């Protein structure tokens, strides 16, 4: 089914009340909310949308992207105004640009994703923090977590950092950057005095990979894991079983998507 025009659309969403990107029967998902708004904006015009990738329930994004196929030309200023006027308050479109390359495919195009996981430690947070950062009640050793995060950088077999892999799942991946630092990105009057962020950057991630990495680092910060254990967990030949600690989804944010130039 061919469409006359193709556009790249950047948008943001708060995922706390949504069940991830992919449409699911009876559930309010990002894709469902997006297409529902577009049907109203484009009344009677044929269109189709493809997202840049899946996200889990309650995961948010400050820079998500989708490809819009449509039969009529769309003007950016008009579209942004109409969409943001009619979309829910937790979804906002940022930009729209026409795609001239007819072979461009949002899913297959090479890209670099940067995820950020926000967290705090040592206290029960204000309930309003729940959509933005995960509060660990235990006092975490942030310095050893910083050391542990760097161990994930480079090319590794991440079979212990993936849920429900299949025989076709490519478990060897490269993480370009993985580090923990103090959070200076997002703040609010109800946030704890100090919070932190795990920043992970790479071309592709496995199911729950970031949340499993964060879970392992939290166990490291609690003293339940050692740096040596983290190293061993990245060695596919040892006998360590799959890791069970998955950090809650609501602290995870898809921070940035960079579309690479095809070589």
N, C-alpha and C positions, 0 to 999 in steps of 0.2 A: 504494500500500500504506500504509494508515493505522496509526499506533501510538497507544496511549492516552496516553503521557506523553513529554515532551521535557525534556531537561536540558542545561545548559551545564556542561562539565567543564573545569577548568584542570589542567594537568599539566606536568611538566618531563621532559626527557630529554637524555642525553649522546649525541650523534649519531655519535661516532667509529667505531663498529662497524656502524652502520646505513646503509642506502642511501636516505636521504631519507624523506619522508612517504609518498608514493604506493606502493600495492602493486604489485609487479613479480614476474613468475614466477621462482621459484628464488632470490629475494633476500630477505634479512631487512630489512624496512623498519619504520618507526615504526608505520604503520597495521597492518601484519601482526602485530607484537608486541602492539599495543594490543588488537586484536580477538581474538587468541589468548588473552590474559589474561581478557578480558571473557567469552568463551565458557565459561571455567572458572568464573568468578565467578557468572555468570547461568545456570548449567546448565539447558538446555532452554527458556529464555525467549527469545522472538523479540526481536531488537534490530538497530539499524543505527547506524553512526557516520559523521559528516561532519566533516572537519578544516577549520580556519580558512584553510588555504592550503598550497601545496607548499613543501618545503624540499629543498635538495640533499643528496646523500650527505655524511656527516661533519659537517653543520651541526647545532648543538645549540640547545636552547631552554630558557630559565628560566621562560617564561610562554607556553605553547602552550595552545590551546583546541580542543575538539571538541564537536559537538552529538550527544547521545545520544538516539535514539528507541527506546522500549521499551514493552512491553505491561503491565508491572507497575511499581508505585510503588517508588522507591528511596530509602532513608534514607541521608543523607550520611555519618554516622559509621560505619555498618555497611559502606557501600560503600568508603570510604577505607581502612578496616582490611583488608577482604578483598582489595581490589585490590593494595595495597602489600605485603601478605603474600605474594601469588602472582605478582607481576610481577618481571621482571629487575631487577637492582640499578641499572641505568642509566635506569630509568623510574620516576617517582613522581607520583601523583595528589595535587593540592593541595586542590581543593574541588569541590563539586557543588551546583548550584542549579537548581530547576525553572523552566522557561520557560513562562510563562502565555500569551504571544502566539502564537497558532496560525500566524500568517503569518511568524514569525521564521525566517530562513534564514541559517545561519552563513556561507555563501560570499558571498551577496549583501548582507549587512548591512554598512553603512559602518563602517570601523574605521581606527585609526591604529596603525601598527606601528613599533616602535623596534628597530633592529638595532645590534649592537655587534661590531666586529671588533678583536680583541686581537692585538697584535704587539710584537715587540722588535727591536732592531737591534744589529749590531756584534759578534755572537758566536754560536757554536753552542750552542743551549740543551740542557739536560738532556733526554733522550728522553721523560721523563714529561710534559714540557710539550706534546707534540705534539697531544693532544686539545683543548687549551685556547687556545693562541696560536701564531701563526706567527712564527718567528724568521728575520729577514733577516740574513744574514751581513755584508752591507755596513753601514757606518755611515750612517744616514739623517739628513738635515737635518730635524729635527722642526719647527722654526719655519716653514720654507717650506711644509711639509706642512699646518700649521695654516692658513696663508694660502690654500693651494690648496683645502682642504676647504670653506671658506666660499663658494667660487665655485660650488659645486653647489647652494647654497640658492636657493629660488625656483622659478619655472616655466621649464622648459627642454625642448628636444627631445633626448631621451636615446638617439637612434638608434645612437650609437657605444658606448653603455653597455648593450647588450642583445644576447644571442646568439640567432641564428636567429629574428628577427622575421618575421612574416607581414604581408600587406597589411592585415589586420584589427587588428594590434597598435597600441595607442594609445601612441605614443612620447613624446607631450608629457605630462609628469608634473610634480608639484610636490613638492619636498623642503622640509619645514618647518625642519628643523635638520640641519646637517652640520658636525661639528667634531672635532678631535683633541685629546685631553688625556691626562695621565698616568693610567695604570690604578691605581685604588684599589678596584676592585670585587672582583676575584678574586685570590687569592694562594695560594702554597704554599711550603714550605721549599725546593723545587727550582726555583722560578721565578727568572729573572734579577733582579738587584738593582732594575732599573727596566724597566718595560714601559709600553705605551701602548694607547689604545683609540680607534678611529674610531666615533663615534656618529652614526647617520643615522635620521631620523624622517620618516615620510610616510604617506599613505593607501594607496599601492599601489606596488609595485616590479616592474620588468621582470626577465626571466630573467637571472640572474647580474649584475644591475645593481650591487649593493653590492660584489661581488667585483671587478668591473671598475673601479669608483671607487677601491677600495683599491689595485688594481694600478696605476692611473694616479698615485695619490698616492705610491706607493712609487717609481715611476720619477722622479717629481718630487723626492723625497727623495734619490735617488741622483745627481741632476744630469742625468738623461737627458731629462727634460721641463722646460719652463719654465712659469711662471704664464700667459704668453701662450698657450702651446700648450693648456693646460687650458681657457682661455676659448674658443679656436678650436674645440676638440673639442665644445663645446656649441652651436656655430653650424652648423645643418644645411646651410647654403648653401656652405660652403667644401669643399675637395677632400680633406680628411683622410680616410684610409680607416678601417675599423673597427679598434679597439684590440685588441691581442692579449694583453696582460698581464692574466691573471685570477688574483687572489690565491687561494691554497689555501683550500679550504672549511673546514678544521678550525679556523680562527681566528674563524669567523663564528657569532654567537649571536643568535637571535631573543629579544631581551631582554624585551619587553613588548608586549602587545596591548591596546589600549583600544577597546572597542566604543562607538561614538558613538550619541547619541540621534538617531532619524530626525526630519528637519525636516518 
